[in-house]
Amino acid sequence: MTFQPLDIAAFVGFLALVVGVSLYASRGKHDAADYFLAGRNLPWWLIGFSLIASNISTEHFVGMAGRGYDLGLAIASYEWMAAVTLVLVGLFFLPRFLQAGIYTIPEYLEFRYDVRTRTLMAAFIMAAYVFVALATVLYSGALALESIFGIDLNLGIWLIGVLAGGYTIYGGLKAVVWSDLLQGVALLLGGVVVTVLGFQAIGGIEPFLEAADGKLNTVLPWNHPEMPWLAVFVGGLWIPNLFYWGLNQFITQRTLAARSLADGQRGIFLAGFIKLAIPFVIVFPGIMAAELFADQVAHPDQAYPVMMRELLPAGLTGVMFAALFGAVMSSLDSMLNSAATIFSVDLYKRHLRPEASSRRLMVVGRWTTAALVLVGCLWAPLVAKAGSVFDYIQMFWGFISPGIVAAFLFGLFVPRTPPVAAFGGMILGIPVYGLLLWLLPEVAFLHHMAITFVVISVFMATLTLRQGLAEPRRLPRSAAQVDLTPAPGAKWWAGGVIGCAAVLYAVFW
């Protein structure tokens, strides 16, 4: 694709704006609370947009659009059920986390169970971030740049890693959330532009509905190999959703940094409403690509990049390049900052230097971020061998997410669950899930997650009955003095998100 001077100016200008605003907003950060949790002072609107921008990246524009090309709108269940999950996180998880005043999600497990369980989760999350999350974001971003603009894959990986890593190392979470705000708006507007151009190319809404017949059903048979309705509504999809939106550090970190419970809940509900609209600007273009450019799409993951390459007029290329680049950086910077937080707080301070000062932790966090960029860039090219980016991410999180979700649900709602049950359950999930993948490869991996969760829950319930705690553990109250008053009308806003999701399922049944 040929760049015009206006394209180059738009891209460079956007990149300069993101870096400049991020560095300015994060100036004067002197301790760990400032660096890792933005001084615990984030407003609701910044939390909401940061949640969306951190979540949506080229794994969506490349991976989810690719599944739309192949599977259809059924893949939208990841977004619509995520909106429902966000409501549950805001109402039931966030109040308890803010009350404890934790820096990281694994930290909660020490308060509820013991240090061994906290360390195990921290190790799991660090490994998953490096070899799954960071690598897939870098690879899918570089793949999009290669497909659209002809940039070498390895060069694209290092370009994305160095740029996003640079301002994250300097500014911490405050830099991340402000960059997320700018990049989130850009990527959503960019997605709308591609969708509108796609409708124009296909001839309007009615021709699209006719051409997409069979791909606009969100509810698939119970035994579908990828998105069975049983897993979506009452089964395995709840496992990755609860883990990702409630227990995943790189998502929850901005809610832990809320200046009040009300701000955290409002931000979560805002993100929930936006999630409901995401499939229309990501999955729809993937479906359109199957009708417009099937002869040019050699692999489903190329659907969205081909749409951009073929439909964007001169002048918009730079804007869309900036939006796509921003989508990659907004997820990458969040993962880097959160992984650095977990290493610094849960591993370094807890086991290596318990006496480390707040400023020392900030320095360790910066060096950790730099190391993660290096490892992620080296590992990213190997993701190409895994097939679909989206499937790679969802499948491999399944080794650890059922055990972590079970440990937290028992910890939150079964007060006498002993530490040995949580630790053993998290370990047990790995061989059980792996065995299911091996023995039942034709069964949807969401069913594998559900079965693994049930096995772990039976194990934990048995140990709780036999070796349950004599007295429930009392969780600490935060010294940060966060206002724990719920958001006014929180249940009404929560009901609005769930109601909108139900309407969308009814329309696209």
HULINUR-V163962 format. One line per field, one symbol per residue. ss: DSSP state (@ for helix, = for strand, . for the rest). phi: phi as a letter, one per 20 degrees, with the letter a starting at -180 (. if undefined). psi: psi as a letter, one per 20 degrees, with the letter a starting at -180 (. if undefined). A space follows every 10 residues. Layout:
ss = ???
phi = ???
psi = ???
//
This chain:
ss = ....@@@@@@ @@@@@@@@@@ @@@@@..... .@@@@@@@@@ .=.@@@@@@@ @@@@@..@@@ @@@@@@@@@@ ..@@@@@@@@ @@@@@@@@@@ @@@@@@@@@@ ....@@@@@@ @@..@@@@@@ @@@@@@@@@@ @@@@@@@@@@ @@@@@@@@@. ..@@@@@@@@ @@@@@@@@@@ @@@@@@@@@@ @@@@@@@@@@ @@@@@@@@@@ @@..@@@@@@ @........= .......=@@ @@@...@@@@ @@@@@@@.@@ @@@@@@.=.= @@@@@@@@@@ @@@@@@@@@@ @@@@@@@@@@ @@.@@@...@ @@@@@@@@@@ @.....@@@@ @@@@@@@@@@ @@@@@@@@@@ @@@@@@@@@@ @@.....@@@ @@@@@@@@@@ @@@@@@@@@@ @@@@@@..@@ @@@@@@@@@@ @@@@@@@@@@ @@@.....@@ @@@@@@@@@@ @@@@@@@@@. ....@@@@@@ @@@@@@@@@@ @@@@@@@... .......... ..=......@ @@@@@@@@@@ @@@@@@@..
phi = .eeegfffff ffffffffff fffffdfmed bffffeclml beffffffff gffffebffe feffffffge dofgffgfef fffffgffff edeggfffff mfecfggfff fedaffffff fgfgffffff edffffffff fffffffedm fggfffgfff ffffffffgf dmffffffff gfffffffff ffffffffff feooffgfff fegnddeedd gfdffccfff ffeccfffff ffffedcegf efgfffeffa fffffffffg ffffgfeggf dcfggfffff eecgfddfcg fegfgfgffe dffgoegfff gfffffffff ffffffffff ffffeedfff cecgegffff ffffffffgf ffgfffffeg gffgeenfff fgfffffffd ffffffffff ffccgefegf ffffffffgf ffffffffec feegfffgff fgffffffgf fffffecgff cffeffdfef lffefffgmg ffffffffff fffffffdf
psi = ppprhhgggg ggggghgggg gghghjqkoi rhhgghkkjl kprghhgghh gghhgpaihg hgghhhhggg haihiihhgh hhggghghgh hhgghhghhi kqhqghhhhg hherhggghg ggggggghgg ifggghgggh ghgghghgij ppghggghgg ggghhghggg ibhghghhhh gghggghghg hggggghggg hijagghghg hjpijjpior qhjqigmqhg hghjchhhgh ghggihjogi gihhhhjqir hggggggghg hgghhhighi iggghgghhh hgkhiinhph iigghhgghh hprphighgh ggggghhghh gghggggghh ggggghgghh hgmhjprghh hggghghggg hhgggghhhg hihhiicpgg hgggghhihh hggggggggg hhinhjpqhh ggghghghhg hgghhghghm hiqpihhggg gggggggggh hghghhkqqh pqppqqppii lpojpqppkg hggghggggh ghgghhgk.
//
